[in-house]
Amino acid sequence: MSYTGTGEVTVVHVRSVVDLVTARDLAHVVRERLEAGCRRLVVDLGEGAWLDGSGLRVLVEATVLLHNREGSLAVATRDIRVRRVLELSGLDRILPVFESVDEALQ
């Protein structure tokens, strides 16, 4: 997991499974970026990325934290399986989901 961006906009690049063990890594990056002043966060769930319930929880918590700071979170993924998980969980109704990072940043 890595991130790009400074200041108010950050893209977190996830290229692996976000599960019970690794969700804390994503949560740590999110908290770190928020403390650095990020108000707009894009989670890039690219090739090889997958979320279980722990990963979904991190996205919900990040959404709440950003909303409280008048910020926003978006997800970028082309993976139909990841999009389906977001749909089944209902997160696609509270998180904008885009096909690419470029679209999410516009």
C-alpha positions as CSV (number, residue, x, y, z in Angstrom):
1,M,0.0,0.0,0.0
2,S,1.3,3.4,-0.9
3,Y,0.0,6.9,-1.4
4,T,0.6,9.9,-3.6
5,G,-0.3,13.5,-3.0
6,T,0.4,16.1,-0.4
7,G,-1.8,18.7,1.2
8,E,-5.5,18.4,0.8
9,V,-5.6,15.7,-1.8
10,T,-4.3,12.1,-1.4
11,V,-4.6,9.0,-3.5
12,V,-4.1,5.7,-1.5
13,H,-3.0,2.9,-3.8
14,V,-4.2,-0.5,-2.6
15,R,-2.8,-3.5,-4.5
16,S,-3.6,-6.4,-2.2
17,V,-6.3,-7.8,0.0
18,V,-7.5,-5.5,2.8
19,D,-8.7,-7.9,5.5
20,L,-8.6,-8.3,9.2
21,V,-4.8,-8.3,9.3
22,T,-4.1,-5.5,6.8
23,A,-7.1,-3.2,7.4
24,R,-5.1,-1.5,10.2
25,D,-2.5,-0.5,7.6
26,L,-5.1,1.2,5.5
27,A,-6.6,2.8,8.6
28,H,-3.1,4.0,9.6
29,V,-2.5,5.6,6.2
30,V,-5.9,7.3,6.3
31,R,-5.3,8.7,9.8
32,E,-1.8,9.9,8.8
33,R,-3.0,11.7,5.8
34,L,-5.9,13.3,7.7
35,E,-3.5,14.5,10.3
36,A,-1.4,16.0,7.5
37,G,-4.4,18.1,6.3
38,C,-5.9,15.9,3.7
39,R,-9.6,16.7,3.0
40,R,-10.0,14.8,-0.3
41,L,-9.1,11.1,-0.3
42,V,-9.3,8.7,-3.2
43,V,-8.8,5.0,-2.5
44,D,-7.4,3.3,-5.6
45,L,-8.5,-0.3,-5.5
46,G,-6.5,-1.4,-8.5
47,E,-5.4,-4.8,-9.8
48,G,-5.2,-7.4,-7.1
49,A,-7.1,-5.3,-4.5
50,W,-9.9,-6.9,-2.5
51,L,-11.9,-5.8,0.5
52,D,-13.5,-7.9,3.2
53,G,-15.7,-6.5,6.0
54,S,-12.7,-5.1,7.8
55,G,-11.7,-3.1,4.7
56,L,-15.2,-1.9,4.2
57,R,-15.3,-0.7,7.8
58,V,-12.1,1.4,7.2
59,L,-13.8,3.0,4.3
60,V,-16.9,3.9,6.3
61,E,-14.8,5.2,9.2
62,A,-12.7,7.3,6.8
63,T,-15.9,8.7,5.1
64,V,-17.2,9.8,8.5
65,L,-13.9,11.4,9.5
66,L,-13.7,13.2,6.2
67,H,-17.3,14.3,6.3
68,N,-16.8,15.8,9.8
69,R,-13.9,17.8,8.3
70,E,-16.0,18.9,5.3
71,G,-13.9,16.5,3.2
72,S,-14.7,13.6,0.9
73,L,-13.7,10.1,0.1
74,A,-14.1,8.4,-3.3
75,V,-13.1,4.9,-4.6
76,A,-11.5,4.2,-7.9
77,T,-11.8,0.6,-9.3
78,R,-12.6,-1.1,-12.6
79,D,-12.8,-4.5,-10.9
80,I,-16.4,-5.7,-11.2
81,R,-15.9,-7.9,-8.1
82,V,-14.9,-5.0,-5.9
83,R,-17.7,-2.9,-7.4
84,R,-20.2,-5.7,-6.6
85,V,-19.0,-5.9,-2.9
86,L,-19.5,-2.1,-2.6
87,E,-23.0,-2.5,-4.1
88,L,-24.0,-5.4,-1.9
89,S,-22.8,-3.6,1.2
90,G,-24.6,-0.4,0.2
91,L,-21.4,1.6,0.3
92,D,-21.9,2.7,-3.3
93,R,-24.8,4.8,-2.1
94,I,-22.6,6.9,0.2
95,L,-19.2,6.6,-1.6
96,P,-18.7,7.8,-5.1
97,V,-17.2,5.0,-7.1
98,F,-15.2,5.8,-10.3
99,E,-13.6,3.8,-13.0
100,S,-10.2,5.5,-12.6
101,V,-8.3,7.8,-10.3
102,D,-8.3,10.5,-12.9
103,E,-12.1,10.4,-13.0
104,A,-12.3,10.5,-9.2
105,L,-10.0,13.5,-9.0
106,Q,-12.0,15.6,-11.5
